[in-house]
Amino acid sequence: MHITADFAAAVGKTPLIRLNRLSEETGCEILGKAEFMNPGGSVKDRAALWIVREHEKSGALQTGGTVVEGTAGNTGIGLAHICNARGYPCVIYMPDNQSPEKVEILKTLGAEVRVVPTVPYRDEMNYQKQAGRFAAGLDNGVWANQFDNTANRLAHYESTGPEIWRQTGGGVDAFVSSVGTGGTLAGVAAFLKERKADVRTVLADCMGSALYSYVTTGEAVMSEGPSITEGIGNSRVTDNLNGAPVDDAVQVTDQQMVTLVYRLLREEGWFFGSSTGLNLYAAAEVAKDMGPGHTVVTMLCDGGGKYQSRLFNREWLAEKGLNPD
Ligand code: PMP
């Protein structure tokens, strides 16, 4: 018998799926880690679980304590599920530029959602800083702090990285990942490099982010944006990303991402979110650069359902000057 015990036990162990068209076009194996199959629906279930466990282990989070986070959505969704399973109230601060679907899901899951104006990180009213201040004022409460709490990258070092290693039989040549907090890229890259020093690790960046510049020049300078992608891109180097063994970066435009997301939907039946489209575009670029015969792994971060009113809404795309055809 193989029975999964509960919500937490259902996190991770996701399939590694071959993207057939991209593989054929590049002569490489383009493989995607099916994070949309996590029980909360995204890659962030892993970080949410590791962060809650860390706060439990340290004693900072006691029975009935409140978990607070500032999140673009998916971390909040993962936390809300785990909080319900463990009896913790959950308070989520979210910038007001995110898809309404994510707000609705969080409310359905019972989280208290505080949508706040979108302002830069340096502003004291930034959603992450508001979350930190609110948590600091609670007697029994913690700030998950996914950006700078390295339990996030540890989740990927301890789970995602080893899974990719096993699933490819050690045959992975490159790992490509977009970055929001950097937990995924930093954790997986660190694990894979320890096993195989010449694994190529590549940061896939959206426009309106400073991370392409950070990897290629050492200085975090914002590129021209904004981007319609959600959950990725950053103006700063977080504690999770800091020191990560990253070899290279690829920049992907919204139109390149949109074209690929719709192609995968029509041609192969995949219904992916924007960061997944961006990851796959970048993975194909890396594959072309490396030449045929290589195995390139990336993340299928979440599904398209949460982006119905935006990425999968033709009128909304047209307003942004983007063409799905
Ligand atoms: N894709 C999606 C859809 C996300 O929500 C996130 C996290 N914000 C990422 C990618 C990036 O993952 P990480 O935070 O580990 O860099």
Boltz pocket constraint, residues with backbone or C-beta under 6 A from the ligand:
constraints:
  - pocket:
      binder: B
      contacts: [[A, 42], [A, 43], [A, 44], [A, 72], [A, 73], [A, 74], [A, 75], [A, 178], [A, 179], [A, 180], [A, 181], [A, 182], [A, 183], [A, 184], [A, 185], [A, 230], [A, 231], [A, 232], [A, 273], [A, 275], [A, 276], [A, 301], [A, 302]]
      max_distance: 6.0
